[in-house]
Amino acid sequence: MENYIDGFVLPVPRIHLNEYESVAKKVAEILKEYGALAYFEYVGEDLRLEGTRSFVEVVDLKEDEVIIFGWVLFPSKETRDLANKQVPNDPRMAELIAPLTDSERLIFDAERMVYGGFQSLIQSITKEDEK
């Protein structure tokens, strides 16, 4: 099987976006130490398409929040499963995650996060990307 990804969508209060970004960069490095090949996060901008359900609806986006869309690329489901067992136990994670879930500041509301693991169906890249 080709690559495997974990995908996620979550709301982040706009005022905490810089702090969230700083933590996410550190989490990305930790995940790569445990086998992830790449880590991507993007801030939502154009979030509605007529006739479809939007991420705005799915995460119940509030006026003062932004949507983060991201994915972590792994070489296999096995590597992903092992990383997902090991990473939460890495002592650096407790230090990084605590401020994101503090009920006083709530930078990251896991109950409104949408998440899933995905196997490859189609992978298409441009010729330039193959170089």
C-alpha distance (Angstrom), angle and dihedral (degrees) to the residues before:
residue distance angle dihedral
M1 . . .
E2 3.79 . .
N3 3.81 124.6 .
Y4 3.80 124.3 -34.9
I5 3.80 126.7 -146.7
D6 3.75 139.1 -161.1
G7 3.80 109.0 -146.4
F8 3.78 128.4 -165.5
V9 3.78 144.4 175.7
L10 3.80 122.0 -165.2
P11 3.79 141.6 161.6
V12 3.81 121.1 -117.1
P13 3.81 124.8 -174.1
R14 3.80 107.4 -109.9
I15 3.82 91.9 -128.4
H16 3.84 90.4 59.1
L17 3.81 97.7 44.7
N18 3.83 95.1 105.4
E19 3.80 92.3 50.4
Y20 3.80 90.6 46.0
E21 3.81 90.2 50.8
S22 3.80 91.7 51.1
V23 3.81 91.9 51.8
A24 3.82 93.2 43.4
K25 3.83 90.8 55.1
K26 3.81 89.9 55.1
V27 3.81 92.3 45.8
A28 3.81 88.9 51.1
E29 3.80 90.9 55.9
I30 3.80 92.1 48.4
L31 3.81 91.7 49.6
K32 3.81 90.0 50.8
E33 3.81 89.3 53.2
Y34 3.82 86.8 57.5
G35 3.79 95.4 50.4
A36 3.80 108.8 -77.8
L37 3.79 112.1 141.8
A38 3.80 96.3 -156.9
Y39 3.80 141.9 -4.5
F40 3.80 125.8 -151.1
E41 3.80 133.8 -177.1
Y42 3.79 127.9 173.4
V43 3.81 133.6 -175.4
G44 3.80 114.9 -125.4
E45 3.77 117.5 -110.5
D46 3.81 112.1 152.9
L47 3.78 102.0 34.3
R48 3.77 108.7 159.6
L49 3.78 132.8 73.0
E50 3.78 118.0 177.3
G51 3.77 112.5 -109.8
T52 3.81 95.5 22.1
R53 3.79 135.9 90.8
S54 3.79 109.6 -110.1
F55 3.79 132.3 -141.2
V56 3.82 84.9 -116.6
E57 3.80 89.0 67.3
V58 3.78 95.8 39.9
V59 3.82 95.0 56.1
D60 3.83 94.6 32.3
L61 3.81 90.8 -122.6
K62 3.79 116.1 -146.5
E63 3.81 122.9 -142.9
D64 3.82 93.2 -106.8
E65 3.83 95.3 49.0
V66 3.78 138.6 86.8
I67 3.78 128.0 -150.8
I68 3.79 120.7 -119.1
F69 3.80 117.4 -156.2
G70 3.77 116.5 -170.6
W71 3.74 148.5 152.1
V72 3.78 139.4 -164.7
L73 3.80 117.9 -142.2
F74 3.80 118.8 -143.7
P75 3.81 129.6 -179.8
S76 3.82 90.4 -125.6
K77 3.80 144.5 -4.8
E78 3.79 88.6 -107.0
T79 3.81 91.7 57.7
R80 3.81 89.8 46.5
D81 3.80 93.0 49.2
L82 3.80 91.8 50.0
A83 3.83 92.1 46.8
N84 3.81 90.9 49.5
K85 3.81 89.1 54.4
Q86 3.80 95.8 45.1
V87 3.81 104.1 37.4
P88 3.84 97.0 63.0
N89 3.82 88.4 55.0
D90 3.80 94.0 51.0
P91 3.82 105.3 110.1
R92 3.80 91.3 -134.9
M93 3.80 90.4 63.2
A94 3.82 95.6 61.0
E95 3.79 89.1 53.6
L96 3.82 92.4 48.5
I97 3.79 99.6 41.7
A98 3.82 98.9 44.9
P99 3.82 96.0 76.1
L100 3.80 91.2 45.9
T101 3.79 93.4 58.3
D102 3.83 100.9 34.1
S103 3.81 105.6 133.3
E104 3.81 90.3 -139.9
R105 3.83 93.8 59.4
L106 3.82 104.4 14.9
I107 3.79 100.9 -165.6
F108 3.80 90.8 165.6
D109 3.80 123.4 33.7
A110 3.81 105.0 -163.7
E111 3.81 91.8 -173.2
R112 3.81 89.1 66.7
M113 3.80 95.2 44.0
V114 3.80 118.7 109.0
Y115 3.82 113.8 -148.4
G116 3.77 141.8 169.9
G117 3.79 145.7 155.2
F118 3.80 117.6 -120.2
Q119 3.78 135.2 -163.6
S120 3.78 120.6 -146.7
L121 3.79 118.6 -87.7
I122 3.81 102.8 160.1
Q123 3.79 130.1 3.1
S124 3.78 115.1 -174.3
I125 3.80 123.8 169.9
T126 3.76 133.4 172.4
K127 3.79 120.6 -104.2
E128 3.81 89.0 -109.7
D129 3.81 89.8 58.9
E130 3.82 91.1 55.2
K131 3.81 92.3 64.1
